[in-house]
Amino acid sequence: MRDAWLQIAIDHNLHLIYRAIVKKRYERWMTAAFGAGISVNPHLAAFPLVAQVANNLLRSFGKDVLGIIISDDNSEVVGDIERFQKLLRVTPGALHLDRIIEKGFFIDSKKSRLIQLADLCVLHARKVEERKLGLEPKSIDDRGIELIQPLIHRGEESFPDVIEWLKNVQK
């Protein structure tokens, strides 16, 4: 069943854009950037990176191609993600979102087969990252990983720009 679902993503030329956040490294960065006791949800740190890659991918498809970000419902970050998206649409330079339209939408994955498919793809992308970290691989994941590998789109994020932007936004 999993392979049939992933085949749907392949058949429709889905582009999987994600950003892995290594929690221990992220916590060290957060403490260095904001001081002890300040916590920034890792989804908020990943969003500008993912949005930038998505924006650049849309740009590569042609000058009139636009997109919209639809996310799995996450009440912890909805307000901040909406604010970030608005800010990034008016931010000049490398982080400017000129291809992402409207505000984002948050949908409970139980109500959307498309979000469920994205969750399944991200699950296997996470398995790739876990293997890079040296975690014990499970053979049951091998085929899923093989199927999603060609769907993964790596972009050229402006990581230093995002870090600086995050510091400014969180202050």
Sequence and secondary structure as in RCSB ss.txt:
>XXXX:A:sequence
MRDAWLQIAIDHNLHLIYRAIVKKRYERWMTAAFGAGISVNPHLAAFPLVAQVANNLLRSFGKDVLGIIISDDNS
EVVGDIERFQKLLRVTPGALHLDRIIEKGFFIDSKKSRLIQLADLCVLHARKVEERKLGLEPKSIDDRGIELIQP
LIHRGEESFPDVIEWLKNVQK
>XXXX:A:secstr
 HHHHHHHHHHTT  B      HHHHHHHHHHHH TT    HHHHHHHHHHHHHHHHHHHT TT  B  EEE  T
TTHHHHHHHHHHHHH  GGG  SSB S  EEE GGG HHHHHHHHHHHHHHHHHHHHTT    GGGHHHHHHHGG
GB      HHHHHHHHHHHH 
